[in-house]
Amino acid sequence: PLPPPSDADHRPRPFSARAFAACCNEFWWVSVYVAKGLLRDELPYARLHLEGILRPELHRMLDAWIGARTGGARGAGKMGKALATALDAADWALYLATCAGPSQEAHWHALDACCALFAKAARAVAAAGGLRYHGEEEAGARAVIAGWRSA
């Protein structure tokens, strides 16, 4: 007889210190690539980095954040399908703001929202898991992005 169906293998597991640092580093490093693409008016380049690299790292962090808040009983779901119900209304609205429209300005706003939501989730995951959040990575990336955006 087979065991009863379960989602136990798909529930979020806490980050190791190394995996957490790698997720944060990748997110903040690549966020500057998105800004570089926008600054150069290379929308396909910027969008590929935003959707292809930043969004998966954002989803990893959101999954860990939801898992930390629920004791590992719940996560973001496959490809983020549970985010609408797992996040509170303000965080869901911020997540929706990470979805860029067709203009360059919409991509700047989406990048800003991505950075805000990732930072909020990463700080909470760090606090819940006793991990070190390297705020200097965030500060450096945000400074570069702000400088380029105002250029």
C-alpha positions as CSV (number, residue, x, y, z in Angstrom):
1,P,0.0,0.0,0.0
2,L,1.1,3.5,-0.8
3,P,1.3,6.2,1.9
4,P,-1.4,8.9,1.8
5,P,-0.6,11.9,-0.4
6,S,1.3,14.6,1.2
7,D,3.0,17.9,0.3
8,A,5.7,17.4,3.0
9,D,8.5,17.1,0.5
10,H,7.5,20.4,-1.0
11,R,7.3,22.5,2.1
12,P,9.9,25.2,2.6
13,R,13.0,24.3,4.6
14,P,15.0,27.0,6.4
15,F,18.0,28.4,4.5
16,S,21.4,27.4,5.6
17,A,23.7,30.4,6.2
18,R,25.5,29.8,3.0
19,A,22.3,29.4,0.9
20,F,20.8,32.5,2.4
21,A,23.9,34.6,1.7
22,A,24.1,33.2,-1.9
23,C,20.4,34.1,-2.5
24,C,20.9,37.7,-1.2
25,N,24.2,38.1,-3.1
26,E,22.7,37.0,-6.4
27,F,19.6,39.2,-6.0
28,W,21.5,42.4,-5.1
29,W,24.3,41.8,-7.7
30,V,21.9,41.2,-10.5
31,S,19.6,44.1,-9.5
32,V,22.3,46.4,-10.7
33,Y,22.3,44.6,-14.1
34,V,18.6,45.4,-14.4
35,A,19.4,49.1,-13.7
36,K,22.3,49.0,-16.2
37,G,20.0,47.7,-18.9
38,L,17.4,50.3,-18.2
39,L,20.0,53.1,-18.2
40,R,21.3,51.9,-21.6
41,D,17.7,51.7,-22.9
42,E,18.2,47.9,-23.4
43,L,14.8,46.8,-22.3
44,P,15.2,43.1,-23.4
45,Y,18.4,42.8,-21.4
46,A,16.9,44.5,-18.3
47,R,13.7,42.4,-18.5
48,L,15.6,39.1,-18.9
49,H,17.6,39.8,-15.7
50,L,14.5,41.0,-13.9
51,E,12.3,38.1,-14.8
52,G,14.9,35.4,-15.3
53,I,17.2,35.9,-12.3
54,L,15.7,38.4,-9.8
55,R,12.2,36.9,-9.8
56,P,13.4,33.3,-9.0
57,E,15.6,34.7,-6.1
58,L,12.6,36.7,-4.9
59,H,10.4,33.6,-5.0
60,R,13.1,31.6,-3.0
61,M,13.1,34.3,-0.4
62,L,9.3,34.7,-0.2
63,D,9.0,30.9,0.1
64,A,11.5,30.9,3.1
65,W,9.7,33.9,4.6
66,I,6.3,32.3,4.4
67,G,7.8,29.1,5.7
68,A,9.3,30.9,8.7
69,R,6.0,32.5,9.5
70,T,4.1,29.2,9.4
71,G,6.7,27.0,11.0
72,G,7.3,25.3,7.7
73,A,3.7,24.3,7.2
74,R,3.2,26.5,4.2
75,G,5.2,28.0,1.4
76,A,4.8,30.1,-1.7
77,G,3.7,27.1,-3.7
78,K,4.8,25.9,-7.1
79,M,6.0,29.0,-9.1
80,G,4.5,31.2,-6.4
81,K,0.9,30.1,-6.9
82,A,0.0,30.5,-3.2
83,L,1.5,34.0,-2.9
84,A,-1.9,35.8,-3.2
85,T,-3.2,34.0,-0.1
86,A,0.1,33.6,1.8
87,L,1.0,37.3,1.8
88,D,-0.9,40.0,3.5
89,A,-2.7,42.5,1.3
90,A,0.1,45.1,1.4
91,D,2.8,42.6,0.6
92,W,0.7,41.1,-2.2
93,A,0.1,44.6,-3.7
94,L,3.9,45.1,-3.5
95,Y,4.5,41.8,-5.2
96,L,2.0,42.8,-8.0
97,A,4.0,46.0,-8.4
98,T,7.1,43.8,-9.3
99,C,5.4,42.9,-12.6
100,A,6.6,45.4,-15.1
101,G,4.5,47.0,-17.8
102,P,5.8,47.7,-21.3
103,S,7.6,51.0,-20.6
104,Q,11.0,51.6,-19.3
105,E,9.6,53.6,-16.4
106,A,7.4,50.7,-15.5
107,H,10.5,48.5,-15.3
108,W,12.2,51.0,-13.0
109,H,9.1,50.8,-10.7
110,A,9.1,47.0,-10.9
111,L,12.8,46.9,-9.9
112,D,12.1,49.3,-7.0
113,A,9.2,47.0,-5.8
114,C,11.3,43.9,-6.2
115,C,14.1,45.4,-4.1
116,A,11.7,46.6,-1.4
117,L,9.9,43.2,-1.1
118,F,13.1,41.2,-1.2
119,A,14.7,43.3,1.5
120,K,11.7,43.0,3.7
121,A,11.5,39.3,3.3
122,A,15.2,38.7,3.7
123,R,15.4,40.7,6.9
124,A,12.5,38.7,8.3
125,V,14.0,35.4,7.2
126,A,17.4,36.4,8.7
127,A,15.8,37.3,12.0
128,A,13.7,34.1,12.2
129,G,16.6,31.9,11.3
130,G,19.4,33.5,13.2
131,L,21.1,34.4,9.9
132,R,23.2,37.4,9.1
133,Y,21.7,39.8,6.6
134,H,24.4,41.7,4.8
135,G,22.8,45.1,4.6
136,E,25.8,46.6,3.0
137,E,25.1,44.5,-0.2
138,E,21.6,46.0,-0.3
139,A,22.8,49.5,0.5
140,G,25.5,49.4,-2.2
141,A,23.1,48.0,-4.9
142,R,20.4,50.6,-4.0
143,A,22.9,53.4,-4.1
144,V,24.1,52.4,-7.6
145,I,20.5,52.0,-8.8
146,A,19.4,55.4,-7.4
147,G,22.5,57.1,-8.9
148,W,22.0,55.6,-12.3
149,R,18.2,56.3,-12.3
150,S,18.7,59.9,-11.5
151,A,21.4,60.3,-14.2
